[in-house]
Amino acid sequence: MIRAVVFDVGECLVDETTEYGTWADWLGVPRHTFHAMFGAVIAQGRDYRETFQEFRAGFDLYEEREKRAAAGKPEHFGEADLYPDVRDAFATLRADGLWLGIAGNQTVRAGSILRKLFTGDVDLIGTSDDWGASKPDRTFFDRVAEEVPAEVGEILYVGDRVDNDIRPAATSGMLTALVRRGPWATIQWRTEEAEKLPTFRVESLLELSGLIKQFNERER
């Protein structure tokens, strides 16, 4: 049975359109050009960070984040950047009696923002910088399993990427849900792995409550 649901952050809970637009501004390139290159890099199966290298060789994302912060333009997202189904989905799943968590590849600063947005709504907020482990490494998902008060096979991990979320979570023994939004899910959605590997495939997080109830009824 599913007793806990843990969510990825970027393009699962948070629409990153604004943030990537500010990176294009920082690089001094047109936003549509940056977004086109971003999509091309993903479609080629490359690490999204290689997008920055296409515009500035030797680009160090962590170093540039610090430069942005020093210039008064730090990474930022807020309530307006949340996908519109997030709050209602959390409330419904909580009412269903499920344990909820948020865990993704995020910086310390992003973790602080997440805690301001969601403390009280979920039972766990963990980031790769907090834990010193990042997806898709098995150690990240092992840490999630350690934090969640349920067996690993009772955890549903929800994400937008097959490569970074669904595949490694499934390998660690978790159930998975692939949500179709953002560039990765849009590009990967019709691949064989995206169609066969996830426990659930959803267009909205609001679908999870009903699917989990059906799943748990079958497992009783």
C-alpha positions in Angstrom: 0.0 0.0 0.0 1.0 3.6 -0.5 1.4 5.4 2.8 3.7 8.3 1.8 4.0 10.6 -1.2 7.3 12.5 -1.8 7.5 15.2 -4.5 10.3 16.5 -6.7 10.5 20.3 -6.8 11.4 21.8 -10.2 8.6 21.3 -12.9 6.7 19.1 -10.4 5.7 21.7 -7.8 7.5 24.8 -9.2 7.1 26.2 -12.7 10.7 27.2 -13.5 9.9 29.4 -16.5 10.7 32.7 -14.6 13.9 31.3 -13.2 15.3 30.1 -16.5 14.3 33.4 -18.0 16.4 35.3 -15.5 19.3 33.0 -16.4 19.0 34.0 -20.0 19.0 37.7 -18.9 22.1 37.0 -16.8 23.8 35.5 -19.8 22.7 38.3 -22.0 20.9 36.2 -24.6 17.3 36.3 -25.8 15.0 34.2 -23.6 13.5 32.3 -26.6 17.0 31.4 -27.8 18.0 30.2 -24.3 14.8 28.1 -24.0 15.3 26.6 -27.5 18.8 25.6 -26.7 17.6 24.2 -23.3 15.1 22.0 -25.1 17.7 20.8 -27.6 20.1 19.8 -24.9 17.4 17.8 -23.1 16.2 16.2 -26.3 19.8 15.0 -27.0 19.9 13.3 -23.6 22.5 15.7 -22.2 22.7 17.3 -18.8 20.7 20.5 -18.8 23.7 22.4 -17.3 25.4 22.0 -20.7 23.0 24.6 -22.0 25.0 27.3 -20.2 28.2 26.0 -21.8 26.7 26.6 -25.2 26.5 30.3 -24.4 29.6 30.7 -22.2 32.3 28.1 -22.2 33.6 27.3 -18.7 30.3 28.5 -17.1 30.2 27.3 -13.4 26.6 27.2 -12.3 27.3 27.3 -8.6 29.8 30.2 -9.0 27.4 32.2 -11.1 24.6 31.6 -8.5 26.9 33.3 -6.0 27.6 36.2 -8.4 23.9 36.7 -9.0 23.2 36.8 -5.2 26.0 39.3 -4.7 24.5 41.4 -7.5 21.2 41.4 -5.8 19.6 39.0 -8.3 19.5 35.7 -6.4 17.6 32.6 -7.5 14.0 33.0 -6.4 10.6 31.5 -6.7 7.4 32.1 -4.8 3.7 31.4 -4.6 3.1 32.7 -8.0 5.5 30.2 -9.5 3.7 27.1 -8.0 1.7 25.0 -10.4 -2.0 25.8 -9.8 -2.8 22.2 -8.6 -0.2 22.0 -5.9 -2.0 23.4 -2.9 -5.2 21.5 -3.6 -3.4 18.3 -4.2 -1.5 18.6 -0.9 -4.7 19.3 1.0 -6.5 16.4 -0.5 -3.6 13.9 0.0 -3.2 15.1 3.6 -7.0 14.6 4.2 -6.5 11.1 2.8 -4.2 10.4 5.7 -1.0 10.2 3.6 2.5 11.3 4.9 3.9 14.0 2.6 7.4 15.1 1.7 9.3 17.3 -0.7 12.8 16.2 -1.8 14.7 17.4 -4.8 18.0 18.7 -6.2 17.9 22.2 -4.8 20.3 24.7 -3.2 20.3 25.7 0.5 18.7 29.0 -0.6 15.9 27.1 -2.4 15.4 24.9 0.6 14.8 28.0 2.7 12.2 29.2 0.2 10.5 25.8 0.2 10.3 25.9 4.0 8.6 29.3 3.9 6.1 28.1 1.3 5.3 24.6 2.7 6.2 24.2 6.4 2.9 23.0 7.9 1.7 21.5 4.6 4.2 18.6 4.5 6.1 16.4 6.9 9.6 16.6 5.2 11.5 19.1 3.1 14.9 17.9 2.0 17.3 19.1 -0.6 20.4 17.7 -2.3 22.5 20.5 -0.6 21.1 19.6 2.8 21.9 15.9 2.4 25.1 16.1 0.3 23.6 13.7 -2.2 21.8 14.5 -5.5 19.6 12.7 -7.9 19.9 10.4 -9.7 22.4 8.9 -7.3 21.0 6.0 -5.2 22.2 7.7 -2.0 19.7 10.5 -2.5 16.8 8.0 -2.6 18.2 6.0 0.2 18.2 9.2 2.3 14.5 9.8 1.3 13.7 6.2 2.5 15.5 6.8 5.8 13.5 10.0 6.4 10.1 8.6 5.6 8.3 6.5 8.3 7.2 3.8 5.9 8.7 0.9 4.0 10.5 1.9 0.8 7.8 0.0 -1.2 5.1 2.1 0.4 6.6 5.4 -0.8 5.4 7.0 -4.0 7.9 9.4 -5.5 6.4 12.0 -7.9 8.6 13.7 -10.5 8.7 15.1 -14.0 11.8 13.3 -15.3 12.3 9.7 -16.2 16.1 9.9 -16.0 16.4 11.8 -12.7 13.2 10.8 -10.9 11.3 7.8 -12.1 14.1 5.4 -13.0 16.3 5.9 -9.9 13.3 6.0 -7.5 12.0 2.7 -9.0 15.5 1.2 -8.8 15.6 2.0 -5.1 12.3 0.2 -4.6 9.8 3.0 -4.6 6.6 3.4 -6.5 6.5 6.3 -8.9 4.3 8.8 -10.6 5.4 10.8 -13.7 3.6 14.1 -14.1 3.4 15.5 -17.6 4.6 19.1 -17.5 7.8 21.1 -18.0 10.4 20.4 -20.7 11.6 17.0 -19.6 8.2 15.3 -19.3 7.1 16.9 -22.5 10.1 15.5 -24.4 10.2 12.1 -22.6 6.4 11.4 -22.3 6.1 9.1 -25.3 9.3 7.1 -24.8 9.0 3.4 -24.0 10.5 3.9 -20.6 8.1 6.8 -19.7 5.1 4.7 -20.8 6.0 1.5 -19.0 8.1 2.3 -15.9 6.0 4.6 -13.7 3.3 3.2 -11.5 1.1 6.2 -12.5 1.2 8.7 -15.3 -0.7 11.9 -14.6 -1.5 15.2 -16.2 -2.2 16.8 -12.9 -1.3 16.2 -9.3 -5.0 16.2 -8.5 -5.2 12.8 -10.1 -3.0 11.2 -7.4 -5.6 10.9 -4.7 -8.0 8.8 -6.7 -5.2 6.7 -8.2 -3.7 6.0 -4.8 -7.1 5.0 -3.3 -7.6 2.6 -6.2 -4.1 1.2 -5.8 -4.5 0.7 -2.1 -7.9 -1.0 -2.5 -6.4 -3.5 -4.8 -3.6 -4.2 -2.3 -5.8 -4.8 0.7 
